[in-house]
Amino acid sequence: MEFNRTFYPSISQGRNYGNPEETLVGRSESTDRSSHRTYSVNSHNSYYGPVVNQAENVNFGAIYGTLSQQSDHSNGLEHSASRVLNHLANHISPGAINDSEERCDAPKCMPETRVAVQDEILSWITDGHRDASPKKILWVTGPAGTGKTAILGTIADRYKEKGLLAASFFFSSFFGSRDRRSKKCLISTLAYQLLQHSSMQAAGVHAVTLQSIERDPAIFQKRLQTQLDGLILDGLRSTEHARKDDVSPPYPMAIIIDGLDECDLVDDTEYKRTSRSKEDDHREILSILLHAANDPVFPFKIIVASRPERAIREFFDTTAKAQTRVLFLDDNYNPDADIRLFYESRFLDICRRFNLPASWPGKAAIDVLVENASGQFVYAATTMRFVEGTTFAAAEPQSWQGLDTPDQRLKRILQWSNVTRSNGPSLNPFGALDALYTAIIETCPNRMLSVRWIRAINVLIVSPERKGTQVAPHWLIRLVLELSPGEEHHALGTLASLLTVKSGLKHPCKPASVPYYTYSFYHKSFLDFIEDSDRCGTLYISEEEVNDFISRRFFQTMANHTEKGKVEEPILYHSLAMSQGTLLSFSSKEAFKIAEPDMLSCDVQKWASFTTTRIGQKLTRVTPICERMLLLSVYLPRFL
């Protein structure tokens, strides 16, 4: 029998960094003398191994023949690139990437602002290797509201356009998908972006990364050091020889990681058992970044932005000092001039829209606003949102209490400023910002109801004890909290400068084209303020009071849930981010007694039946909220 076959032999000890996958196509023909029939057998197999151009006299046992190879190297590389990106795509945080849909409204620097800071960062990226003592890590830091995210977002956009941005990850603990506030997707998200660059494909890095993943599919659940080695560094080490070729395309230059201080713990029992803190995660992330920077095959510079929190500051001041350059956003970068440009631009836009004279509001008013900002861009941004008067949905006109025009709202802010200054200097570095937040809340008809709504929204969309769940949709939180139609507008109508409702996250139950609306706070500094009793004073509500408010409201509004058309997808009840310990429970006997009439008057059995019937087979387990309600449906009737 003659045997002709095109295939690639397997050498188990070899490693292939050129063409990671080939197809074995074997065909043999023989004649069965007794039946005079000819058999044709074809076989297809996947192979990972070294490429062999030709081999002769290969022993196949009883069969001897000729071995030859036909290979398209470029097609193999493209196929490996596609496969490894598909693997990685299942383990990334899409919203953390700079140009993601989640970040479409992320703050950016206005033209001609923050020029000095941007120029210094860009100069370090392109020419920092020429310094007398070159550093591979730049730490951009400063207090809340100084524009760190806007600066890095703008730089990422500029370098993305030039093809020089290697990768980015923007942490966020208060907005967007939950995987943006965890370390779990950091390395895979960076690797996903790095491997999309043509220079990485040309060097064959994809093949090595693909082998790492298929050799250890659980690599995404390993510690960050293991992920860094398997998904990034091993490929760079193994293909270093390719970079010596003068015609090789250059690697991109910078990796940007913003908001490291917002990286928080996920819901993991192992973490709880070992009493791990979020500071431990911060140190782990910084350690692996330093490990990469110290590796000679790692060609990228790393920019990390964060508040100067103790654990982060100590790491850069000690362990990473030799590799780190620090850029502190202070008065040396003249933020007042940039803030003045911001004000002037936004006021000019208001003049056009409302047909106001071009001289409005005048230099004196802008001088006061610049002074009040104290270098904090968040103050300026919040002020202008308030002056512009954007309402939260369709707020009732009477909620504004004489603040109907931009001029009236500006005068109110200037009045608050005068009161703040008359109280004398404050030791609180956020004094002016806190006064602004307080004054905006004071415009609400029922300020404590508004604060309860704000705190409840934050609890229901962000909880450190929940892992991997979808952010609760706007309609569901409103359904739970709104005691009577229009209460949301009453509570939040004048707070559009602090929070909004926006789409941007993927709908968990419907096609991607269907918008998924969620509440979103503009800046974390507002949540810091409203959760700090010293800063917000009489507006403070404890965490226990917030949980009691949510639990009681759930029972009070339960009858609305079963009305036709009110609940879009019952499965989304599990997205309400209350921990198991506080879910539909109360902090004290007194709180329970207050809510008892509401609990006894609601039809828990009807709700439980409606919800579980609608969910059907969509849940593999009973969600905590359904489980608690099913228990209540059994025990509450005994009180009647």
N, C-alpha and C positions, 0 to 999 in steps of 0.2 A: 504494500500500500504506500502510495506517495503522500507525504504530509507537508503541506505548505501552510504556514501560520504567521500572522503578524501579531506580536504581543511583546510584553516587557517582563523580563524575569524578575522574580522577587528575591532580593538579597536582604535577609532579615536584619543584618547588622549594619547595613548601609543607611545613610540619610540623604535624601534628595532635596536640594534647595533650588533646583532649576524647574522641573516640570512635575508637580506633585501628584497629578492624576493622569493615568493613561487608560485606554480601553483595550482589553484583550479580546481579540476576535479570532476564534479558531474554527477551521473548517476542515473536515476530513471526509473522504469518500471511499467506500469499499463496496465490493460487489458480493452479494450473497449468492454463491454458485447454485444452491439448491432452488432458489426462487427467482434467480436472475433479476433481483431488485437492487437498485443503487441507493445507499443511505447517505444523506448529507446532514452533518451535525454542526450547528453553530453554537458558540459559547461566548458570553460577554461577562467580563469581570472587572471590578475596579482594582487598581493597583497603586501603591505608593512605594516608590523605590527609585534607584538610580536609572538614568537613561542609558541604554546600550544601543549603539548604532547597528551593529551586525554581529551575529555569532553563528558558527558553523559546527556541524557534527555534534549537535546537542542530543544528549541521551534522554529520551522520554520513556525509558523502560524498554518495551519491545518495539518502540517506534524510533526510527532515526530520520532526521530530516534537516532542513535548513531553517535557520532563524534569521528574520530580518525585521527592521523597524521602520515605521513611517510616523513621523511626529511633527505636529505644528506647535512649536514651543510657545509662541505668543498666545495661541488659543488656550493652551494649558494654563498659562499664567492668568489669563482673564477668567478662566473657570474657577481657579483656586481663589482669586480675589472675590468673585461672586459668592462662593461657598462660605468663606470665612466671614464676610460681611453679613451674610444671612444668619450665621451662628451668633455673631455679636449683637445683631439688631434685636434679638430676643432678650437681651440683658442690659440694655442701655436706658438712660433717662433722656428721652428726646427733648423734653422741655428745657433741659439744662444747657443745651447747645445754643450758642449766641444767636443764630438766625432762626430759632424755632418759632413756631406759631405762638407758643405760650409767651414769648418775649417780644411779640410784635409791638407792644406798647411800653416796653421797658425804657427807662430814662436814658437819654443820650445828651451829649453836650451840644448846645446851640453853636452855630458857626461863630467863630471869633471868641469863644469862651474856653476857659481852662487850657489855653494855648501853651502856657509855660509848662504845665504839668505834662500835657500830651507830648510836647517836644522832648522833654527830658526822658520820658519812658521810651519813646520811639528811638531816640539817640542811643539809649542803653541797649535796645534790642539789636540795632544795626551795627553799632560801633563799640559796644561795651567790651568786646574782646581785646580792644586796643588799650584799655586802661592799664595803669601800672600794676594794679592788682585786680584782674578780671573776676567778676562774680557771675554765677549762672542762675541765681535766684534774686528776684526783686520783690520785696515786700512793700506793698502800697497800703498804708494804714492811716488812720485818723478817726476822730469821733463820729458818731452817728450823724448822718445828714450832710456830710462834707462832699458827697458826690463821687464816691469810689466806684459804685456800680455804673454810673453814667460815663465816667472816664474810661473804664475798661471796656464797656460796651461799645463806645465810640472807636477805641483803638482796635478792638476785634473786628469791627466793620471795615475799617480802613485797611487792615492787613488781610482780611478775607478777600477783598477786591484785588489786592496785589498778589494773592496766592502765597502769602508769607505766614498766615495763621495756621499753626499746626493743629491745634485743638483748643477747645474751651469747655468749661464747666461752671455754670452759675448756680451756686447753692441758693436756696430760698426756704426759709422756715415758716413763712406766713402766706405765701402765694404759690399757686401752681400745683403740679403733681407731687405726690408725697415722696417719690424717689429723688426729688431735688433737695431734700433735707437729710439725706442719708449718705453714708460713704459707700453703700453696697454697689452702686452702679458707676462709681467714679472711674475706675481703671478701664472697665469695658467701654464706657462712653468715650474716653480719651483714645483708646485703641481703635475704636470704630472710625473716629475722625482721622486719625493718623494714617490708617490703611487705605483711605480714599485718595491719598495723594499719589500722583503718577510716579514720583520718585521712589516711594516705598514699593510700588508694584514692580518697577524696573529693577530694583535690587533683589526682588524675590522674597521680601519679608512676609508676604501673605502665606507662602507655602509653609514656612516655619511655624507661624501662628496657627495655621490650620492643623498642623500636626500636633501642636500642644493641646488644642481643644479636643481633637478626636482621640488623643492618647489619654486625656483626663477630662471628660465632659463635665465633671463637677468642679472644674477650676473656678467657675464663677461664684462658688460658695466657699472658696478658700480665703485665707487672710490676704490682705492687700499686697504684701511682699511677693507671695506666690503668683498672684494675678499679674503684677507688674513684670515679673521675670517671664512668665509664660506667654503673655499677650503682647508684650512690647520689647523688652530687653533681649530675650533670646533671639528674636528675629534680627535685631540690629547687630548683635554679636556675630551671628552665623553668616551674615551677608556683608560684613565689614569690608571684605575684599572687593566687592562690587563698587564700593564708594571710591576706590583708588583710581577708577577709570575716569579720565578727565572729561569724557563726554556724558557722564552720568548727570541727570538733572539734579539741581540742588534741593536739599531738604527745605521745607518751610522752617521758620525761625523760632516761633514763640508758642508756648502753651499758657493759656490764661485760666486761672481758677479764682473766681470771685465769691465773696461771702463765706469764707471758711468758718467764721464764727457762727454761722447759721446752720452748720452741719450738726445734727442732733442724733440721739440714739433712736434705734428702731425698736419695735416690740419684739424682744428676744429673751426668752427665759434664761438663756445662758448668761446674757449680759447681767440680768438681775441677780443671778446666783453669784456672780463674781463682783458685784457692786461696781460695775464699769460705769464711768461717767462720760459725758460728751467730750470733756477735755481729753480723755484717753483717746477718743477717736481723732480729735484734732492732732494730737501728738503722733498717732500712727500715720495719718495722712502726711504730715510734715516729714516724718522719718523716711517714708518711701520716696517722697519727692527729693529729699536730700540724697538718698541712695542712688536715684537715677542721675541726679546732677553730678555726682562723684564718679559715675561710670564713664570712662573715656569714649565709649561707643555712642553715648547718648548725645545727639547733636543739638538739642533744643534748649532754649532759655525758658525759664519758668517765672511767671508773674503770679503772685498770690496777693489777694486783697482781703482785708478783714479789719474789724475793729481791733484796737490794741488790748485784747483780753489777756489775762495773766499768763495762761498756759502757752498761748501763741507767742506772746512777747518774750517769755523766758526761753522758748526754743530758739527763736531767732537771735536772742542776745547771747546764747551760750553754745548749744550744740551745732547750730548752723551758721554761726557768726562768720566763719572763714569763707563761706560761699554766698553770703547774703548782702545785698545792698538795700538799705532802708530808705523809703521815700515817705515822709510824714507830711500829710496835707495840712499845713498850717498857714500862717499869714505870709510866709515867704513867697507863696505862690499867688498872692494878691487876690484872694477869692472875692473881696468886695467889688473890685472892678468888674469881674465876671458876673456877679450877682446884679450889679447895676445894668449891665448890658441885657441881662435876662429880663429885668423889670421893664426897661425901656421898650424892648421888643414886644412884650406881652401887652403893655399898655397901649402901644401903637395899634396893635391888632384890635383891642377893645374899642378904641376911638373909631376905627373903620367900621366895625360891626354895629356900633350903637350911634354912629353919626355924632360923635363928641368932638369938640375942638382939639386940634393937634397939640395945643399947649397943655391939655389935661394929662396928668394930675398936677404937673409942676415939679420943679427940681426939689423943693423943700419936702414934699411928700415922699419922693423917692429916696431922699437922703435919710429920712426917718426909717423907712423900710429896710434900707441897706444896713443901717446901724443895728436895727433889731435882729436882722438875720445872723449877725455875729459869725459870718463865714459858713453858715449852715444852709445849703441849697434846699434842704427839705422845708425850711421855714419859708423861703421865697416861693417855692412851688405850691405849698399849701395856701399861702396868702393869695396867690393869683387865682387858684381854683375857686377860692371863696369870693373874690372880687368879681370874677366872671359870672358867678351865680348859677352855675350848672346845678340843677336840682336832681335829687335822687328819684328816678322814675318821674312820677307826676305828683310832686308834693303839693299839699294844699297851700293856696296863696297866703292864708293868714299865718302860716308857720314862719314866714320871714319877718314878721313883726317890724314893719317899716324899713325893710332892707330890700326894696324892690329893684333899685337901679345899681349899677356898678359904683356910682359916686357915693350913694348911701352906704354901701358895704365897705368901701374904702375908708370913709370917714369913721365907721364903727371900728375898724382895725386901728386907725390912728388914735382913737379915743382909748382903746385898750392899751396902746403903747404908752400914752401919757400916764395912765394909772400905774402901769408897771414901773415906769421910771420914777414916779413920785414916791414909790415905796422904798426907794434907795437901792444901792447895789446888792446883787444877790450872789451868794456863794455857789448857787446851782448853775453849772455851765449851760443847762438847758432851760434856764429861767424864762427867756423870751419865747422859746418854742412851747413850753408848758403853758404859759399864759395864753398863747394863741389857741392851743388845743382846748383849754378850759373855756375860753370865750366863744369858740365855735359851738361847743356843746351847750353853752348857755343860751344859744338861739333856739334851742328845741323847746316846744311847748311843755313837755314833761321830760326834763333832763334825766331823771333817774330811770324812767322807762327806756329812754334812748340808750343809756349806759348798759342796762340789762340786755337789750337787744345786741349791742356791740359785743359785749362779753360773751353772750350765748353764741353768736355767730362764730366768734373766734374759737370757742370750745368745740363747736360742732364740725368745724372744717379743719382744725389743727389740734391733734392730740398726740403727745409723745408716746402714748401707750398703744397706738394702733399701727399696724404694719401692712403696707401694700394695699390698702383699701382706697377706693375711689373717693375723691373729694365730694362731699354732699352737694347736690344741686340746689340752686336757689329756690326752686319751687317747693322742695321738700322742707327746707328750713323755714320758709315762710308758712307752710302748712302747719308745722308744729308750733310755731311761736305766735302766729296771728290769731288773737282771740276774737276779733271782729274784723270784717272787711275794711281795709284802709288803715289798719293799725301800723303796718310797715311804713307807709308814707308818713304817718303822724310821728313815728319814732325816728325815722332816718331821713326825712325830707330835706332838712337843711344841712345834712352831713355829707353831701356829695363831694366835698373837698377832702374827705377822709377815707371814704370807701365807695365802691361802685359794684355794679353787676356786669360781668363780661363773659364772653365765650373764649374758647382757646384750648380747652381740654377735650380729649377724645371722648365721645359718648360711649359708655360701657355697654349699652344694650342696643344701640342703633347704628346705622351706617355713619361713616366719618363725616358725611355731608350734613348730618343733622347737628345743629349747634347745641352745645352743652353749657348752660349758663351757671356761673357760680359767683358767690360774693368774693370780693377782692379788696384788701386794704392797700392803700397807696404806698405806705412806708412803715417799716417795722418800728420806727421810733414812736409812732402813735400807740402801738400795742405795748411798748415798754412803758409809756406814760400811763396808760389806763390801768395797767396791772401793778403799778407802784403806788402804795398808799401815801408815801411821802411826797410824791410828785403831783398826784391828782387830787389829794386832799379829800374834800367832802364828796367827791364823785366816786370814791373807791367802793367797790363791792367785792367781797371775798369770793374765793373759788367755790366754797361751800354754798354760798348764797346763789351763785350763778347756776350750779348744778340743781339746787332745789327749784329755782325758777324754771329751768328746762323741763324737769320731771313733772312739775305741776302743770305746766302748759301742755305737755303731751296728753295728759288725761283730760284737760279742759277742752282741747281741740279734737279729741279722738273721733267724735261724731262726724266731723267734716271729712275725715280721711276716707270714709266709706261711700261718700257721695260720688255719683257717676262722674268720671272725668277728672277727679281731683288728684288721684294717684296715677302717674304715668307708668312707672315701673316699680312695683312693690319690692323687688329685689334690692332696690337702692336704699331701703331702710337701713341696711347694714353699713351704709356709708356715713351715717351719723356718728361722728368720732367721739363718742363718750366711752370711757373705759368700762370694763366689766364691773368694777366696784361701785361706780356712780350711776350706772345706767338705770333709769327709772327708780332710783332710790333717794332717800332723804338723809340729811346730815344730822338730824336730831328728832326727838319725839315731838317737839313743838312744830317743826316744819312738817312732819308727817300729819299732825292733827289739823294743821291749816289746810293741807291738801286732801284730807280724808273725804270730805263731802264730794269733791270732784272725782275721786277714785270710785266712790260707791255709786255715783250717778251715771258714770259712763258705761257703755256696753262693751266690755272687754271681749266677751265671747264673740260678738258680731265682728269686731275688728280682727281678732285672731283667725276666725273662719274666713273672712274676706281676704286677708293677707296671704295665708297659707294656700288657699285655693288659687289665688292669682299667681303666686310664685310657682306652684306646681313642681316641675322637674328642674327648674332653673338653679336650685340650690343643692349642693352636695351635702350640706349640713344645715341645721336650723341656726339662723343668725342669732346672736345674743339677744337682740331686742325682741325677736319673735319668740324665743325661748322664754324670756321673762314674761311676756304677755300671755303665753299659753299657760304658764303657772298661775298668773293672776286670774285668768278666765276660770280656773278651777276653784281657787280659794276665795276670791272676792265675793261671789254669790253667797257664801256662808255668812257674810256680815249683813245681808239684806233681810 
